[in-house]
Amino acid sequence: MVSVSAPVAGMVVVPIPVAGDIVVAGDMVVVAGDMVVAGGIVVAGDIVVVAGDIAGLGDVMVVVG
């Protein structure tokens, strides 16, 4: 299990059960892989995930570049 802490007050930790999966917990969105956290954005490889409430909906955007 790999964990990453959200760069926000409260420091929510989200476990990643399966590689490639997007895990949502509150306002924290993470993806499996080698992670770099900058501000409120979690980056894994070429995938950039913007924190939101529901993966694929609302404020969540997944960009592959």
DSSP file (Angstrom, degrees, kcal/mol; ACC not computed):
  #  RESIDUE AA STRUCTURE BP1 BP2  ACC     N-H-->O    O-->H-N    N-H-->O    O-->H-N    TCO  KAPPA ALPHA  PHI   PSI    X-CA   Y-CA   Z-CA
    1    1 A M              0   0    0      0, 0.0     2,-0.4     0, 0.0    17,-0.0   0.000 360.0 360.0 360.0 133.5    0.0    0.0    0.0
    2    2 A V  E     -A   16   0A   0     14,-0.7    14,-1.6     2,-0.0     2,-0.4  -0.927 360.0-164.7-113.7 138.8    1.2    3.4   -0.9
    3    3 A S  E     -A   15   0A   0     -2,-0.4     2,-0.4    12,-0.2    10,-0.1  -0.917   9.0-170.1-124.5 150.6   -0.1    6.6    0.8
    4    4 A V  E     -A   14   0A   0     10,-0.9    10,-1.5    -2,-0.4     2,-0.4  -0.999  19.2-134.5-136.9 137.0    0.1   10.2   -0.1
    5    5 A S  E     -A   13   0A   0     -2,-0.4     8,-0.2     8,-0.2     6,-0.1  -0.722  23.3-116.5 -94.5 140.1   -0.9   13.1    2.2
    6    6 A A        -     0   0    0      6,-2.3     2,-2.1    -2,-0.4     5,-0.2  -0.516  19.2-127.4 -73.0 135.7   -3.0   15.9    1.0
    7    7 A P  S    S+     0   0    0      0, 0.0     2,-0.3     0, 0.0    -1,-0.1  -0.266  79.3  93.3 -78.8  53.9   -1.3   19.3    1.1
    8    8 A V  S >  S-     0   0    0     -2,-2.1     3,-2.0     4,-0.1     2,-0.1  -0.885  90.1 -68.8-138.7 169.3   -4.2   20.8    3.0
    9    9 A A  T 3  S+     0   0    0     -2,-0.3     3,-0.2     1,-0.3    -3,-0.0  -0.363 121.2  28.2 -60.5 133.8   -5.2   21.4    6.6
   10   10 A G  T 3  S-     0   0    0      1,-0.2    -1,-0.3    -2,-0.1    -4,-0.0   0.058  99.9-125.8 102.1 -24.6   -5.9   18.2    8.4
   11   11 A M    <   -     0   0    0     -3,-2.0     2,-0.3    -5,-0.2    -1,-0.2   0.942  27.2-152.7  46.1  72.5   -3.5   16.2    6.2
   12   12 A V        -     0   0    0     -3,-0.2    -6,-2.3    -6,-0.1     2,-0.5  -0.571   3.0-148.6 -75.5 132.0   -5.8   13.5    4.9
   13   13 A V  E     -A    5   0A   0     -2,-0.3    -8,-0.2    -8,-0.2   -10,-0.0  -0.901  10.5-165.6-106.8 127.8   -4.0   10.3    4.0
   14   14 A V  E     -A    4   0A   0    -10,-1.5   -10,-0.9    -2,-0.5     2,-0.2  -0.944  11.7-141.7-116.7 120.5   -5.5    8.1    1.2
   15   15 A P  E     -A    3   0A   0      0, 0.0   -12,-0.2     0, 0.0    15,-0.1  -0.498  11.2-139.4 -76.0 147.0   -4.3    4.5    0.7
   16   16 A I  E     +A    2   0A   0    -14,-1.6   -14,-0.7    -2,-0.2     3,-0.1  -0.911  20.7 179.4-110.3 108.3   -4.0    3.3   -2.9
   17   17 A P        +     0   0    0      0, 0.0     2,-0.4     0, 0.0    -1,-0.2   0.872  66.1  23.8 -77.4 -38.2   -5.3   -0.3   -3.2
   18   18 A V  S >  S-     0   0    0    -17,-0.0     3,-1.7     3,-0.0    14,-0.3  -0.992  82.6-109.6-135.6 136.1   -4.7   -0.9   -6.9
   19   19 A A  T 3  S+     0   0    0     -2,-0.4     3,-0.1     1,-0.2    14,-0.0  -0.376 105.6  20.9 -61.2 134.5   -2.3    0.6   -9.5
   20   20 A G  T 3  S+     0   0    0      1,-0.3    -1,-0.2    -2,-0.1     2,-0.1   0.139  95.8 122.8  94.1 -20.4   -4.1    2.8  -12.0
   21   21 A D    <   -     0   0    0     -3,-1.7    11,-0.9    10,-0.0     2,-0.6  -0.437  58.1-135.4 -75.8 148.2   -7.1    3.3   -9.8
   22   22 A I  E     -B   31   0B   0      9,-0.2     2,-0.5    -2,-0.1     9,-0.2  -0.922  19.7-160.2-102.6 125.6   -8.3    6.7   -8.8
   23   23 A V  E     -B   30   0B   0      7,-1.9     7,-1.7    -2,-0.6     2,-0.5  -0.913   3.2-163.7-110.8 128.3   -9.2    7.0   -5.1
   24   24 A V  E     +B   29   0B   0     -2,-0.5     2,-0.3     5,-0.2     5,-0.2  -0.933  15.8 165.9-114.5 129.6  -11.4    9.7   -3.8
   25   25 A A  E >   -B   28   0B   0      3,-2.1     3,-1.8    -2,-0.5     2,-0.5  -0.847  68.5 -52.4-141.0 102.5  -11.7   10.7   -0.2
   26   26 A G  T 3  S-     0   0    0     -2,-0.3    26,-0.1     1,-0.3     0, 0.0  -0.574 122.5 -19.4  69.7-119.0  -13.4   14.0    0.5
   27   27 A D  T 3  S+     0   0    0     -2,-0.5     2,-0.5    -3,-0.1    -1,-0.3   0.321 115.9 102.3-102.3   7.2  -11.6   16.6   -1.6
   28   28 A M  E <   -B   25   0B   0     -3,-1.8    -3,-2.1    23,-0.2     2,-0.5  -0.800  45.7-178.0 -99.3 128.3   -8.5   14.5   -2.1
   29   29 A V  E     +B   24   0B   0     -2,-0.5     2,-0.3    -5,-0.2    -5,-0.2  -0.988   8.6 171.7-124.4 128.0   -8.0   12.7   -5.4
   30   30 A V  E     -B   23   0B   0     -7,-1.7    -7,-1.9    -2,-0.5     2,-0.3  -0.935  16.9-155.7-133.4 156.5   -4.9   10.5   -5.9
   31   31 A V  E     -B   22   0B   0     -2,-0.3    -9,-0.2    -9,-0.2   -12,-0.1  -0.943  30.5-101.2-128.3 154.8   -3.7    8.0   -8.5
   32   32 A A  S    S+     0   0    0    -11,-0.9     2,-0.2    -2,-0.3   -13,-0.0  -0.355  76.3  60.9 -72.9 153.7   -1.3    5.1   -8.2
   33   33 A G  S    S-     0   0    0     -2,-0.1     2,-0.6     2,-0.0    -2,-0.1  -0.765  99.4 -25.1 127.9-172.9    2.3    5.5   -9.4
   34   34 A D  S    S-     0   0    0     -2,-0.2    11,-0.8     1,-0.0     2,-0.3  -0.662  74.6-151.7 -75.8 117.5    5.3    7.7   -8.6
   35   35 A M  E     -C   44   0C   0     -2,-0.6     2,-0.4     9,-0.2     9,-0.2  -0.712  25.0-174.4-105.5 144.5    3.8   10.8   -7.1
   36   36 A V  E     -C   43   0C   0      7,-1.9     7,-2.0    -2,-0.3     2,-0.6  -0.990  15.4-155.0-128.6 121.8    4.8   14.4   -7.0
   37   37 A V  E     +C   42   0C   0     -2,-0.4     2,-0.5     5,-0.2     5,-0.2  -0.869  17.7 171.1-103.3 122.2    2.6   16.7   -5.0
   38   38 A A  E >   -C   41   0C   0      3,-2.2     3,-2.1    -2,-0.6     2,-0.3  -0.962  64.7 -44.3-130.1 114.4    2.7   20.4   -5.9
   39   39 A G  T 3  S-     0   0    0     -2,-0.5    -2,-0.0     1,-0.3     0, 0.0  -0.518 121.2 -28.4  65.3-124.9    0.1   22.7   -4.3
   40   40 A G  T 3  S+     0   0    0     -2,-0.3    11,-0.7   -34,-0.1     2,-0.5   0.204 117.3 101.7-105.6  14.7   -3.2   20.8   -4.4
   41   41 A I  E <   -CD  38  50C   0     -3,-2.1    -3,-2.2     9,-0.1     2,-0.5  -0.857  56.6-155.0-106.8 131.3   -2.3   18.9   -7.6
   42   42 A V  E     -CD  37  49C   0      7,-1.5     7,-2.1    -2,-0.5     2,-0.5  -0.899  12.1-164.5-104.5 127.8   -1.2   15.3   -7.5
   43   43 A V  E     +CD  36  48C   0     -7,-2.0    -7,-1.9    -2,-0.5     2,-0.4  -0.938  13.4 175.1-117.0 130.8    0.9   14.2  -10.5
   44   44 A A  E >   -CD  35  47C   0      3,-2.4     3,-2.2    -2,-0.5     2,-0.3  -0.908  65.3 -53.9-134.6 106.5    1.6   10.6  -11.4
   45   45 A G  T 3  S-     0   0    0    -11,-0.8   -12,-0.0    -2,-0.4    -9,-0.0  -0.488 119.6 -21.8  64.5-125.4    3.5   10.1  -14.6
   46   46 A D  T 3  S+     0   0    0     -2,-0.3    19,-1.4    -3,-0.1     2,-0.5   0.340 117.4 100.9 -96.4   5.7    1.7   12.0  -17.4
   47   47 A I  E <   -DE  44  64C   0     -3,-2.2    -3,-2.4    17,-0.2     2,-0.5  -0.805  52.2-168.2 -97.3 126.8   -1.6   12.0  -15.5
   48   48 A V  E     -DE  43  63C   0     15,-1.6    15,-1.6    -2,-0.5     2,-0.5  -0.960   3.7-167.6-114.5 123.9   -2.6   15.1  -13.7
   49   49 A V  E     -DE  42  62C   0     -7,-2.1    -7,-1.5    -2,-0.5     2,-0.5  -0.943   8.6-151.5-115.2 125.2   -5.5   14.9  -11.3
   50   50 A V  E     -D   41   0C   0     11,-1.4    11,-0.4    -2,-0.5    -9,-0.1  -0.815  32.0-106.1 -95.7 129.8   -7.2   18.0   -9.9
   51   51 A A        +     0   0    0    -11,-0.7     2,-0.2    -2,-0.5   -23,-0.2  -0.212  59.8 133.2 -56.8 137.3   -8.7   17.5   -6.5
   52   52 A G        -     0   0    0    -26,-0.1     3,-0.1     1,-0.1     6,-0.1  -0.784  61.5 -91.8-159.0-158.2  -12.6   17.4   -6.5
   53   53 A D  S    S+     0   0    0      1,-0.3     2,-0.4    -2,-0.2   -27,-0.2   0.836 101.1  28.8-102.0 -42.3  -15.4   15.3   -5.0
   54   54 A I  S >  S-     0   0    0      3,-0.4     3,-2.2   -27,-0.1     6,-0.4  -0.980  83.5-114.3-128.4 127.9  -16.2   12.7   -7.6
   55   55 A A  T 3  S+     0   0    0     -2,-0.4     3,-0.1     1,-0.3   -31,-0.1  -0.348 102.3  10.0 -59.9 127.6  -13.7   11.1  -10.1
   56   56 A G  T 3  S+     0   0    0      1,-0.3     2,-0.3    -2,-0.1    -1,-0.3   0.371 121.1  76.0  86.8  -5.1  -14.7   12.1  -13.6
   57   57 A L  S X  S-     0   0    0     -3,-2.2     3,-2.1     4,-0.0    -3,-0.4  -0.840  86.8  -0.1-132.8 169.6  -17.3   14.6  -12.5
   58   58 A G  T 3  S-     0   0    0     -2,-0.3    -6,-0.0     1,-0.3    -3,-0.0  -0.303 128.8  -8.6  59.4-123.5  -17.6   18.1  -11.1
   59   59 A D  T 3  S+     0   0    0     -2,-0.1     2,-0.4     2,-0.0    -1,-0.3   0.413 105.4 112.4 -89.6   1.7  -14.2   19.7  -10.6
   60   60 A V    <   +     0   0    0     -3,-2.1     2,-0.4    -6,-0.4    -9,-0.1  -0.625  40.9 176.6 -83.1 128.7  -12.2   16.6  -11.3
   61   61 A M        -     0   0    0     -2,-0.4   -11,-1.4   -11,-0.4     2,-0.6  -0.997  15.6-162.8-131.4 133.0  -10.1   16.6  -14.5
   62   62 A V  E     -E   49   0C   0     -2,-0.4     2,-0.5   -13,-0.2   -13,-0.2  -0.961  13.3-173.7-115.8 118.5   -7.8   13.9  -15.7
   63   63 A V  E     -E   48   0C   0    -15,-1.6   -15,-1.6    -2,-0.6     2,-0.6  -0.945  10.8-163.9-118.0 124.3   -5.3   15.1  -18.3
   64   64 A V  E      E   47   0C   0     -2,-0.5   -17,-0.2   -17,-0.2    -2,-0.0  -0.921 360.0 360.0-106.5 118.3   -2.9   12.8  -20.2
   65   65 A G              0   0    0    -19,-1.4    -1,-0.1    -2,-0.6   -18,-0.1   0.400 360.0 360.0-132.3 360.0   -0.2   14.7  -21.9
